[in-house]
Each structure stands twice: as structure tokens, then as C-alpha cells.
């Protein structure tokens, strides 16, 4: 695990290294780099970077004054790309969609391609099934109560609760790792609460979404046809929003496509992001 400082605070990240095309992989609420543990091994020849965003599973708290709203998270992603001096990045977002607002914030200069995969979009911040948890976090002690609920088998695995994210389920050991930082640290609970309660009004979200059409580079929309959190209709709306977009629909999966269908997700990325051709040895002589 590596770490870099951005204005909002320290960010941990993993980096497979190499000189292949750069893919930066984002994640959702109370998740970390393990979100991509099944996909990255299928992307040989690419440089895969997974920052642990301050969405509750981060291991070190952000600065007390850090902006952890949806637009704040977008700026943190842009600052992360700046800090690592990454260019022509393929930015991949699944579940949490705030990273797309790097475009709305005018900070997408380092992004060469954008992948929106069954993620929040338009006014679906947070998704309807997650809104009671966001409301709970507004009350004193509510964030701690939310985390205690996440320790129960019912909330973790029932399709009407956290279990509604993955059709085939997330192993408890993965969930334990993701939920541990906020369970142990009051400062990380503070960050989780700031993010969970920082979503702007519907009008603001739709204004930000309208600015996404200014992104004129390639966009891939990957959506689970059985998604329970992110309306499949949003995939078609996003396809129409961008000037250069294509769509891949994936069956037999819910929101967390990297968990339910990692092979198909990786194949969609390989098809979308051209691998750099290796020089023919005869051309080097």
C-alpha cells in the first residue's frame, strides 16, 4: 500500500506499475481497493491504480476542514491524478458516481476516457435504498448505529439492505476489512458522516449532470440489467448525454459488477482501452 498527500488529506492507494495504459478505479461507500480484487488480475498489461477514497473505509482520516461532498470527492480524485502526475487516464467509477463531477468541476484535463459502471447518476444520489442510512447519519450517534447495523448478518446480506449491491454476495472477511476503519475511529466516522450527509439538492445535481456533455472524449457505459440500486434507464440517458459514448449491458449482476461478473467487466475494459502495442523485435534492430 502506498500513500500520497492531497490538499484534503492522505490517500492510500495500490499501483500495479508498468508502462501500460493507466486505469484509475474508484469504489463506493464503505469500500476500498478490495472492490477490484477480482478484476485487476484480468488486466495484465495495464497500470491499475486504486485510491482508497474517503468514503468510510479509508484508513487515515482527512483534514478536519476537508470538503467531502460529492463535488469535494471529485476534486480529491482530480488532486490525486495531479499528485501522481497521471495523464490520459481511464477513470472507472462503480457504485459511487461522484467522481464524474471532475467534468462539472472543470478538472478532467488528465482524464482521457471515462467509464461509468452501474453508478449514481443524475439525481440518484444516494440511491433510494440507501437514503434511510443517509438520514440516520444526520442524527447524533446515527453513524455509529449505522455501523452496528452493518455488523449484523441481516443488514450485510439481505437483498433489501447492503446485500442488495451484489447478486452473489460479498464475503464477510471483505466486509469486515471495509467496515473496520470507521468502526474504530471517530475521525473516520466524522468523514463518513460528512460524505453521507453532503449530497446537494436535486436541482444542483441535475445542473452538474448537464455539464457532463462537455466531455468530448470516449465514454463507456457499463450497466447491470438487473441493477437494484442504479436505474437501468440511466444507462440510456448517459449514452445520449455524451458525444462519444458506447454501452455494454451485463446480465446476471447487480450494482457491483466487479464482484458479480469480473470477467465480463474486465473484457469490456480491455475492449474499450487499447493496450499499447509492443514493438516488434525486428523493428528495434
C-alpha positions as CSV (number, residue, x, y, z in Angstrom):
1,X,0.0,0.0,0.0
2,X,1.3,3.4,-1.0
3,X,0.2,6.9,0.2
4,X,0.1,10.4,-1.2
5,X,-0.9,13.6,0.3
6,X,-3.5,15.8,-1.4
7,X,-5.0,19.1,0.0
8,X,-7.9,17.2,1.7
9,X,-5.5,14.8,3.5
10,X,-3.7,11.5,2.9
11,X,-4.8,8.9,0.4
12,X,-3.7,5.3,0.4
13,X,-3.6,3.6,-3.0
14,X,-2.3,0.5,-4.8
15,X,-0.5,0.7,-8.1
16,X,0.4,-2.3,-10.3
17,X,3.0,-0.2,-12.0
18,X,4.4,-0.7,-15.5
19,X,4.1,1.4,-18.6
20,X,0.7,0.2,-19.8
21,X,-2.3,2.4,-20.2
22,X,-3.3,3.9,-16.8
23,X,-6.7,2.8,-15.3
24,X,-7.8,4.5,-12.1
25,X,-10.5,2.5,-10.4
26,X,-13.0,4.1,-8.0
27,X,-15.3,2.5,-5.5
28,X,-18.4,3.1,-3.4
29,X,-19.4,3.9,0.1
30,X,-17.6,1.9,2.8
31,X,-15.4,0.2,0.2
32,X,-11.7,0.2,-0.6
33,X,-9.3,-1.3,-3.1
34,X,-10.7,-4.8,-2.4
35,X,-13.6,-3.8,-4.6
36,X,-11.3,-4.5,-7.6
37,X,-9.6,-7.7,-6.3
38,X,-11.2,-9.9,-9.0
39,X,-10.8,-7.5,-11.9
40,X,-7.2,-6.3,-11.7
41,X,-5.6,-9.8,-12.2
42,X,-7.5,-9.9,-15.5
43,X,-5.9,-6.6,-16.7
44,X,-2.4,-7.7,-17.5
45,X,-0.5,-5.1,-19.5
46,X,-2.4,-2.2,-17.9
47,X,-1.3,0.0,-15.0
48,X,-4.1,-0.3,-12.5
49,X,-4.3,2.3,-9.7
50,X,-6.9,2.0,-6.9
51,X,-7.1,5.0,-4.5
52,X,-9.0,4.4,-1.3
53,X,-11.3,7.4,-1.3
54,X,-12.6,8.9,1.9
55,X,-16.0,7.2,1.8
56,X,-15.7,5.5,5.2
57,X,-13.3,2.6,4.6
58,X,-10.2,4.8,4.4
59,X,-7.6,4.0,7.0
60,X,-6.4,7.6,7.8
61,X,-8.8,10.5,8.4
62,X,-8.9,13.5,6.2
63,X,-8.2,17.0,7.4
64,X,-11.0,18.3,9.6
65,X,-11.9,21.0,7.1
66,X,-11.8,18.7,4.0
67,X,-14.8,19.0,1.6
68,X,-16.3,15.5,1.4
69,X,-19.4,16.4,-0.5
70,X,-19.9,14.9,-4.0
71,X,-18.1,17.8,-5.7
72,X,-15.4,17.6,-3.0
73,X,-14.8,13.9,-3.7
74,X,-14.5,14.8,-7.4
75,X,-11.8,17.4,-6.6
76,X,-10.0,14.9,-4.4
77,X,-9.8,12.5,-7.4
78,X,-8.5,15.3,-9.6
79,X,-5.9,16.2,-6.9
80,X,-4.9,12.6,-6.7
81,X,-4.3,12.5,-10.5
82,X,-2.3,15.7,-10.2
83,X,-0.2,14.4,-7.3
84,X,0.8,11.3,-9.2
85,X,1.2,13.3,-12.5
86,X,-1.0,10.9,-14.4
87,X,-2.1,11.7,-17.9
88,X,-4.5,10.1,-20.4
89,X,-6.2,8.3,-17.5
90,X,-9.2,6.0,-17.9
91,X,-11.3,6.8,-14.8
92,X,-13.6,4.0,-13.8
93,X,-16.5,4.6,-11.4
94,X,-18.7,1.9,-10.0
95,X,-21.4,2.3,-7.4
96,X,-20.4,5.8,-6.2
97,X,-20.7,8.3,-9.1
98,X,-19.4,11.5,-7.6
99,X,-16.1,11.1,-9.5
100,X,-17.9,12.0,-12.7
101,X,-18.1,15.6,-11.5
102,X,-14.4,16.1,-12.3
103,X,-16.0,17.2,-15.6
104,X,-18.5,19.5,-14.0
105,X,-15.8,21.0,-11.9
106,X,-13.5,21.6,-14.9
107,X,-10.9,19.2,-13.6
108,X,-11.0,16.5,-16.2
109,X,-7.9,17.5,-18.1
110,X,-6.0,14.4,-17.1
111,X,-8.9,12.0,-18.0
112,X,-8.7,10.5,-21.5
113,X,-11.6,8.1,-21.1
114,X,-14.4,7.8,-18.6
115,X,-16.2,4.5,-17.6
116,X,-19.5,4.8,-15.7
117,X,-20.5,1.4,-14.4
118,X,-23.8,1.0,-12.6
119,X,-23.2,4.1,-10.6
120,X,-25.1,7.1,-9.2
121,X,-26.2,9.5,-11.9
122,X,-28.5,12.4,-12.4
123,X,-30.5,12.9,-9.2
124,X,-29.9,9.3,-7.8
125,X,-27.5,10.5,-5.1
126,X,-27.7,8.5,-2.9
127,X,-29.8,5.6,-4.4
128,X,-33.3,5.3,-2.9
129,X,-32.5,2.1,-0.9
130,X,-29.5,3.9,0.7
131,X,-31.4,7.1,1.7
132,X,-32.5,5.9,5.2
133,X,-28.9,5.3,6.1
134,X,-28.0,8.8,5.0
135,X,-30.8,10.2,7.1
136,X,-29.7,8.2,10.1
137,X,-26.2,9.7,9.8
138,X,-27.7,13.2,10.3
139,X,-28.6,12.4,13.9
140,X,-26.2,12.3,16.9
141,X,-24.9,8.8,17.2
142,X,-26.6,7.8,14.0
143,X,-23.3,7.0,12.1
144,X,-22.2,4.6,14.9
145,X,-25.7,3.0,14.9
146,X,-25.4,2.5,11.1
147,X,-22.1,0.7,11.6
148,X,-23.5,-1.5,14.3
149,X,-26.3,-2.5,11.9
150,X,-23.7,-3.4,9.3
151,X,-22.2,-5.9,11.7
152,X,-25.4,-7.9,11.6
153,X,-26.0,-10.8,9.2
154,X,-29.4,-9.4,8.1
155,X,-28.2,-6.0,7.0
156,X,-25.0,-7.3,5.4
157,X,-26.6,-10.0,3.3
158,X,-30.3,-9.2,2.9
159,X,-31.2,-8.0,-0.6
160,X,-33.3,-5.2,0.9
161,X,-30.2,-3.8,2.7
162,X,-26.4,-3.9,2.0
163,X,-26.9,-7.3,0.3
164,X,-28.8,-5.6,-2.5
165,X,-25.5,-4.5,-4.0
166,X,-24.2,-7.9,-5.1
167,X,-26.3,-10.7,-6.5
168,X,-23.8,-13.3,-5.4
169,X,-22.7,-11.7,-2.1
170,X,-19.6,-10.1,-0.7
171,X,-17.5,-12.3,1.7
172,X,-17.7,-11.4,5.3
173,X,-13.9,-11.0,5.5
174,X,-14.0,-8.4,2.8
175,X,-16.8,-6.5,4.6
176,X,-15.0,-6.8,7.9
177,X,-12.0,-5.1,6.4
178,X,-14.0,-2.3,4.8
179,X,-16.1,-1.5,7.9
180,X,-13.3,-1.7,10.4
181,X,-11.7,1.8,10.0
182,X,-15.0,3.7,10.7
183,X,-15.9,1.3,13.5
184,X,-12.6,2.0,15.3
185,X,-12.1,5.7,14.5
186,X,-14.2,8.7,15.5
187,X,-12.4,10.8,12.9
188,X,-13.2,8.4,10.1
189,X,-16.8,8.3,11.3
190,X,-16.8,12.1,11.0
191,X,-15.6,11.8,7.4
192,X,-18.2,9.1,6.7
193,X,-20.9,11.4,8.2
194,X,-19.7,14.4,6.2
195,X,-19.9,12.4,2.9
196,X,-23.2,10.7,3.7
197,X,-24.9,13.9,4.6
198,X,-23.2,16.2,2.0
199,X,-25.3,15.4,-1.1
200,X,-26.8,18.7,-2.6
201,X,-30.3,19.2,-3.7
202,X,-31.8,17.6,-6.8
203,X,-31.6,20.9,-8.8
204,X,-27.9,21.2,-8.1
205,X,-27.3,17.5,-9.1
206,X,-29.1,17.9,-12.4
207,X,-27.2,21.1,-13.1
208,X,-23.9,19.3,-12.6
209,X,-25.1,16.4,-14.7
210,X,-26.0,18.8,-17.6
211,X,-22.3,19.9,-17.7
212,X,-21.1,16.3,-18.3
213,X,-21.9,16.7,-22.0
214,X,-18.8,18.9,-22.3
215,X,-16.6,15.8,-22.0
216,X,-15.8,15.0,-25.6
217,X,-13.5,12.1,-25.1
218,X,-14.6,8.4,-25.2
219,X,-17.1,7.2,-22.6
220,X,-18.1,3.7,-21.8
221,X,-21.4,3.0,-20.0
222,X,-21.4,-0.5,-18.4
223,X,-24.6,-1.3,-16.6
224,X,-26.1,-4.3,-14.9
225,X,-29.5,-5.1,-16.4
226,X,-30.8,-6.4,-13.0
227,X,-29.4,-3.5,-11.0
228,X,-31.5,-2.8,-7.9
229,X,-29.8,0.5,-6.9
230,X,-29.0,2.3,-10.1
231,X,-31.9,2.5,-12.6
232,X,-31.0,0.8,-15.9
233,X,-32.8,3.7,-17.6
234,X,-29.9,5.9,-16.5
235,X,-27.6,3.9,-18.7
236,X,-29.5,5.0,-21.8
237,X,-29.7,8.6,-20.6
238,X,-26.0,8.7,-20.1
239,X,-25.4,7.2,-23.5
240,X,-27.3,10.1,-25.1
241,X,-25.6,12.7,-22.9
242,X,-22.1,12.2,-24.2
243,X,-20.8,12.9,-27.8
244,X,-18.6,9.8,-27.9
245,X,-20.2,7.0,-25.9
246,X,-20.8,3.3,-26.2
247,X,-22.7,0.9,-23.9
248,X,-22.2,-2.6,-22.6
249,X,-25.1,-4.2,-20.7
250,X,-24.3,-7.1,-18.4
251,X,-26.8,-9.7,-17.3
252,X,-26.7,-11.8,-14.1
253,X,-25.3,-9.0,-11.9
254,X,-26.5,-6.3,-9.5
255,X,-24.7,-3.0,-8.9
256,X,-21.3,-4.4,-8.0
257,X,-20.4,-5.8,-11.5
258,X,-16.7,-6.3,-10.5
259,X,-18.0,-8.6,-7.8
260,X,-20.6,-10.5,-9.7
261,X,-19.2,-10.5,-13.2
262,X,-15.5,-9.6,-13.1
263,X,-14.5,-11.5,-16.3
264,X,-17.1,-9.6,-18.3
265,X,-16.2,-6.3,-16.7
266,X,-12.5,-6.8,-17.5
267,X,-13.3,-7.8,-21.0
268,X,-15.3,-4.6,-21.5
269,X,-12.4,-2.5,-20.2
270,X,-9.9,-4.3,-22.4
271,X,-12.1,-3.7,-25.4
272,X,-12.5,0.0,-24.5
273,X,-8.9,0.9,-23.6
274,X,-6.4,-0.1,-26.3
275,X,-3.4,-1.9,-24.9
276,X,-0.1,-0.4,-26.1
277,X,1.3,-2.5,-28.9
278,X,4.7,-4.0,-28.1
279,X,7.4,-3.2,-30.7
280,X,8.4,-6.0,-33.0
281,X,12.0,-7.0,-32.1
282,X,13.0,-6.7,-35.8
283,X,12.0,-3.1,-35.7
284,X,14.4,-2.4,-32.8
285,X,17.5,-3.5,-34.6
